[in-house]
Every structure is written in C-alpha cells, then in structure tokens.
Amino acid sequence: MTARSDSASVRPATLGRGGPPVTRIGLGLAALGRPGYMTAGHDADLGVDKSVDAMRRHAHAVLDAARELGVRYFDVARSYGRAEEFLASWIAARKFAPGELTIGSKWGYRYTADWRARADVHEVKSHSVETLREQVEETRRHLGRHLTLYQIHSATLDSGVLDDQRVLDELARLRDGGLVIGLSLSGPRQAATLERAMTIECGGSPLFGCVQATWNVLEPSVAPMLANAHARGMGVIVKEALANGYLVPRVEDPPRESGARDPYARARAAMAREAAELRITTDALALAVALAQPGVDCVLSGAARIDHLEANVGAMRVTVPDEVFARLRRLAMPPAEYWAHRAKLPWS
C-alpha cells in the first residue's frame, strides 16, 4: 500500500473530530515575525533590510503567496516577535472576514530579543496563569474574532503546566467561550506529555482539542501517540517536519578535514538521494512523509521565502513509495540525542 498526499488535500479538512477547517499544509510564522530564528539559512532568507517595516512587507508577500497557493491555516505565537501583528495587519488589509481563515496562536513564552537577530536570550518561558491571562488579551487585541485555536506553547511534564489547576480552569473558561484549546509539544518526552494531556477533563469534557508536535524522519517517536490522540477526536498538527531546515540541501556539510560533526548530514544526503529519484524537492519529500503519518491533519511549513513555500506546498502532490518509507525509517535518532542537538542550533 502506498501513502498518498494529492492536490485535493489543499481543500479544507477538519482539525480533529468536529474541529475547525484547516488545510493539509499550514503556514507557521516563527521565521517571518522576528529577525532572528534557529531555522538554517534564516538570515539570508530575510535579506539585508530587517527593519520592522521591511519585514512586515516581506511577511505580507509570503502570506499573499500562501493564500494564492490554497493555504488557509496560519500559526503564530506571542514569542514570534511581531508575527501576530503582521498577520493581523495582513488580514485587515485584505479584508478577510472571521472564518475565512483558521488562525492558531500560542501562549507561554515572551519575546526578549528586542528585534535583534543575535541576542543572549531570544525568548523566556512562563507557564503561569498570570502569563496566560496577559498573553491571551494581547493576542486578542491583534487577532480578535479571527483567533480559533489557542495553545500552550511547548508544554512539558517538567514545567508543571498540566498540573496547575488555575491554568487549566482558565483554559476551560476560554474553551467554553468558543476557542479550541490545544498544546504544542517539545523535547524527548512529547508522547508522555500528550498522554497526560489526554486525561485532563474540565466541566465533564476533555480540555484539549488539538495537539501540535514535532515529527520528522529524525524524530518520529511521538507518531503512535499522535495517532491515538486523533482516534480520540483531537486535531493533530505537525511542526518542524524539515528539522528546522537541516534536512534540506541548503545547509552545507562541514569540510571533512575540519573534523566538525554535523549530526544531520547523513540524513540530509539520504533525503536528497530519495528526492532526486522521485524528481521532487527535498522539502516536498519531507513534508509528504509527514502528511502520510496516521492521524495527521495539517503539517506546518515554516517557509520564509515564496519559492520555499511553493516547494513545501508541492508535498500535497507527492506519492511516496513504501520502499522509500522503509529506507527513511532508518534515519531516526534516539529522541534524547535529537533534542540535545536541537538545543544547540544557532540563531541567525
């Protein structure tokens, strides 16, 4: 049997059982809302002028291209610099009515880089109820009735956010007010965090209606739990399918004589070979494989350039043969190793 991702997938699907409409490819604005990010090649993607006005124009151009390509789900967060502001100004300029697009945002991190590409600290985590109340009001000031999905940003078991009853009660209040409540995951214990989240009920019904998790050929460990969550009715969004850009050939391998070790180089070469055989881009292959995972409703593109976005959206026309899936499964890293390397990725 061959997994498929075809052009029909551009039409809205349902985010979980009875959830809002999304498209199989969504656009995340983490790389578009601030001058510094950990995606490989981010500095070059944005060009020389990284003023607020220049980046707003750039973000609007990419958003226009996304909509032209059929994308209808857009993902932002309070810590993505001015991403919410850029998205809101684009929505206002294009006069979209609430419901024409599905918008998700996240709370739990504060942006601290002060519009610098290089900073000692780019964002600070805070999962307190006070931060939740403050940030949901900030998000609503930007996005108003366009906001559909509101997520805990990088929930982990260690943070204690899933055991904080005041936070859970506040999220339940937002859910009862019409928002879909979700959580994004991070770290080697994504599956355990999601398993805990699925047990939480408020007012006699599950609190969380959606999960956003990291899945790629290097870090597929959360896949069985995502399928389980989807079977229970949760929406499933995949992020970082390109491993922050380190799975595509835009990243240069270190010279052998340098002695430097790139933990992603082997996987990057393997992905490039498979993509060449299928006559597609590596971007499209990586996202098509993510789209084919059981229970996945939407895979986020993190593209900061229109040509990269076009390649990403091309994943919806890709059929991945079973033998390619089998070879790519061999690229998986131990989760702890993957996340240890990810924690060291440079910001640019």
C-alpha positions in Angstrom: 0.0 0.0 0.0 1.3 3.5 -0.9 0.6 6.6 1.2 -0.7 9.5 -0.8 -0.8 13.2 -0.5 -2.5 14.7 -3.5 -3.6 18.0 -4.8 -7.1 17.6 -3.5 -5.6 17.9 0.0 -5.4 21.7 -0.4 -9.1 21.8 0.3 -10.1 22.4 4.0 -10.0 19.3 6.2 -11.3 19.1 9.7 -8.9 19.6 12.6 -9.9 16.6 14.6 -13.5 15.4 15.1 -15.8 18.3 14.6 -13.0 20.9 14.8 -12.4 23.9 12.6 -11.3 23.7 9.0 -7.6 23.6 8.1 -5.6 22.8 5.0 -3.2 19.9 4.9 -0.3 22.4 4.7 -0.4 25.4 7.0 2.0 28.3 7.4 3.8 28.9 10.6 5.2 32.5 11.1 8.0 31.8 13.5 10.6 32.7 10.9 8.6 35.6 9.5 7.9 37.6 12.6 11.4 38.3 14.0 14.8 38.9 12.6 16.4 36.0 14.4 15.4 32.4 14.4 17.0 28.9 14.5 16.0 27.8 11.0 19.0 27.1 8.9 19.6 30.0 6.4 17.1 32.3 8.1 19.4 35.3 7.9 19.8 35.0 4.1 16.1 34.2 3.6 15.1 37.6 5.0 17.5 39.7 3.0 19.6 42.7 4.2 16.8 45.0 5.4 15.4 43.6 8.6 13.6 46.7 9.8 10.1 46.2 11.1 8.6 47.8 8.0 10.6 45.7 5.6 9.8 42.5 7.5 6.1 43.4 7.6 6.1 43.8 3.8 8.0 40.6 3.4 5.6 38.7 5.7 2.6 40.1 3.7 4.1 39.0 0.4 4.6 35.4 1.8 1.1 35.4 3.2 -0.3 36.5 -0.1 1.5 33.7 -1.8 0.3 31.2 0.8 -3.3 32.2 0.2 -2.9 32.0 -3.6 -1.5 28.5 -3.2 -4.5 27.5 -1.2 -3.2 27.6 2.4 -5.9 28.5 4.9 -4.3 27.7 8.3 -1.9 30.1 9.9 0.1 29.6 13.1 1.6 32.3 15.3 2.7 32.8 18.9 3.3 35.6 21.4 7.0 34.9 21.3 7.3 35.1 17.5 8.3 38.7 17.6 5.7 40.7 15.7 4.1 37.7 13.9 0.7 38.3 15.4 0.9 41.9 14.4 2.0 41.1 10.9 -0.7 38.5 10.4 -3.4 40.9 11.8 -2.4 43.8 9.6 -2.4 41.4 6.5 -5.9 40.2 7.5 -7.1 43.8 7.9 -5.6 44.9 4.6 -7.1 42.0 2.7 -10.4 42.4 4.5 -10.9 38.8 5.4 -14.0 38.1 7.5 -13.7 35.9 10.6 -14.0 32.3 9.5 -12.4 32.7 6.1 -9.1 31.6 7.6 -8.3 29.4 10.6 -5.8 31.1 13.0 -3.9 29.4 15.8 -1.7 31.2 18.4 0.2 30.1 21.5 1.0 31.5 24.9 3.8 30.7 27.4 6.9 32.4 26.0 7.9 36.0 26.0 9.9 37.5 23.1 13.0 39.2 24.6 15.4 39.7 21.7 14.4 43.4 21.2 14.4 43.0 17.4 17.9 41.7 17.2 19.0 38.7 15.1 21.5 37.8 17.7 20.7 38.1 21.4 21.8 36.3 24.6 18.2 35.3 25.2 15.5 35.3 22.5 12.5 34.1 24.5 11.7 33.3 28.1 9.3 30.6 29.2 6.5 31.3 31.6 3.5 29.0 32.1 1.8 30.8 35.0 -1.8 31.7 35.0 -0.8 35.4 35.1 1.1 35.0 31.8 -1.8 33.1 30.3 -4.3 35.9 31.2 -1.9 38.6 30.0 -1.0 37.0 26.7 -4.5 35.9 25.6 -5.6 39.5 25.9 -2.5 40.6 23.9 -3.4 38.1 21.2 -7.0 39.1 21.1 -6.0 42.7 20.7 -4.3 41.7 17.5 -6.4 38.9 16.1 -9.8 39.4 17.7 -12.6 37.2 16.3 -10.1 35.6 13.9 -8.5 33.6 16.7 -9.7 30.0 16.6 -7.1 27.8 18.3 -5.2 28.8 21.4 -2.3 26.5 22.5 0.1 26.1 25.4 3.5 26.8 23.9 5.9 23.8 24.3 4.1 22.1 27.2 6.3 19.6 29.0 5.7 17.5 32.1 8.6 19.2 33.8 7.1 22.6 33.5 4.1 21.6 35.7 1.6 23.4 33.4 -0.6 20.4 33.1 -0.9 20.1 36.9 -1.6 23.8 37.5 -5.4 23.8 38.2 -5.6 27.6 37.9 -4.2 27.4 34.4 -6.5 24.5 33.5 -9.5 26.4 34.8 -8.6 29.5 32.8 -8.1 27.4 29.6 -11.5 25.8 30.3 -13.1 29.2 30.5 -11.5 30.1 27.1 -12.8 26.8 25.7 -16.3 27.5 26.9 -16.0 30.9 25.3 -15.6 29.4 21.9 -11.8 28.8 21.4 -10.3 25.4 20.6 -7.7 24.7 23.3 -4.5 22.9 22.3 -1.0 22.3 23.3 2.3 22.2 21.4 5.0 19.8 22.5 8.7 19.8 22.7 11.5 17.6 23.9 12.2 13.9 24.1 9.0 13.2 26.2 6.5 14.5 23.8 4.5 11.3 23.9 4.3 11.2 27.7 3.2 14.8 27.8 0.5 14.2 25.3 -0.7 11.0 27.1 -1.1 13.1 30.3 -2.9 15.9 28.4 -5.4 13.4 27.0 -6.5 12.5 30.6 -7.4 16.1 31.6 -11.1 17.0 31.7 -12.8 20.2 32.8 -16.5 20.5 33.1 -17.0 16.9 32.2 -15.3 17.0 28.8 -11.7 16.8 27.5 -9.9 20.1 27.8 -7.6 19.8 24.8 -9.0 19.6 21.3 -5.7 19.8 19.4 -2.0 18.9 19.7 0.9 20.3 17.7 4.0 18.1 17.8 7.5 17.9 16.3 7.6 15.0 13.8 10.3 14.4 11.2 12.3 11.4 9.9 14.9 12.1 12.5 12.5 12.3 15.4 9.4 10.1 14.8 8.9 8.8 18.3 5.6 10.7 19.0 3.8 9.1 16.0 1.9 6.3 17.8 0.6 8.8 20.4 -0.5 11.3 17.7 -2.4 8.5 16.0 -4.0 7.6 19.4 -4.9 11.3 20.0 -6.5 11.6 16.6 -8.5 8.4 17.1 -9.9 10.0 20.2 -11.0 13.1 18.3 -8.1 15.5 18.7 -6.8 17.6 15.9 -3.1 16.8 15.0 -0.7 19.4 13.6 2.9 18.5 12.8 5.7 21.1 13.1 9.4 21.0 12.3 9.0 18.4 9.5 12.2 19.8 8.0 14.1 19.6 11.3 14.5 23.4 11.4 15.7 23.3 7.8 18.6 20.9 8.5 17.1 18.2 6.3 17.4 20.2 3.0 20.4 20.7 0.8 20.5 24.5 1.5 22.6 23.5 4.5 26.3 23.0 3.7 28.1 20.0 5.1 31.2 20.8 7.1 34.5 20.1 5.2 35.8 16.6 6.1 39.2 18.0 7.0 37.7 20.3 9.6 36.8 17.5 11.9 33.4 19.1 12.6 30.5 16.7 13.0 27.1 17.5 11.6 24.6 15.0 13.1 22.1 15.7 10.3 24.5 15.3 7.3 23.8 11.6 6.7 20.0 12.2 6.8 20.3 15.2 4.6 22.2 13.2 1.9 19.8 10.3 2.1 16.8 12.7 1.7 18.4 14.4 -1.3 19.0 11.0 -3.0 15.4 9.9 -2.4 14.0 13.2 -3.6 16.2 13.1 -6.7 14.9 9.6 -7.6 11.3 10.8 -7.2 12.2 14.0 -9.2 10.9 16.3 -6.4 12.5 18.7 -3.9 13.7 17.5 -0.6 11.3 19.9 1.1 8.4 18.3 -0.7 9.5 14.8 0.3 10.0 15.6 4.0 6.6 17.2 4.2 4.9 14.5 2.1 6.2 11.8 4.5 4.8 13.8 7.5 1.5 14.3 5.8 1.2 10.5 5.3 1.5 9.7 9.0 -1.7 8.2 10.5 -3.9 10.9 12.1 -2.1 14.0 10.9 -4.5 16.7 9.8 -2.0 19.5 9.0 1.7 19.9 8.5 3.2 23.3 9.0 5.5 25.0 6.5 7.9 27.3 8.2 9.0 28.9 4.9 10.3 32.5 5.0 10.5 32.7 1.2 7.9 32.3 -1.5 9.9 29.8 -3.5 10.5 27.6 -0.5 6.7 27.8 0.3 5.9 26.7 -3.2 8.2 23.7 -2.8 6.6 22.9 0.6 3.1 23.1 -0.8 4.2 20.7 -3.6 4.2 18.0 -0.9 0.5 17.7 -1.5 1.0 16.3 -5.0 3.6 13.7 -3.9 3.1 9.9 -3.7 5.8 8.3 -1.5 6.5 4.6 -2.3 6.6 2.1 0.5 10.2 1.3 -0.1 11.2 4.9 0.4 9.3 5.0 3.7 11.2 1.9 4.8 14.6 3.4 4.0 13.7 6.7 5.7 12.7 5.0 8.9 16.4 4.0 9.3 17.3 7.7 9.7 15.6 8.0 13.1 17.8 9.2 16.0 17.2 8.4 19.7 14.9 11.2 20.9 17.3 12.4 23.7 20.1 12.7 21.1 17.9 14.6 18.6 16.7 17.1 21.2 20.2 17.6 22.6 21.5 18.6 19.2 18.4 20.8 18.5 19.1 22.7 21.8 22.5 23.7 20.3 21.2 25.0 17.0 22.4 28.6 16.3 20.1 31.5 15.8 20.6 33.8 12.9 
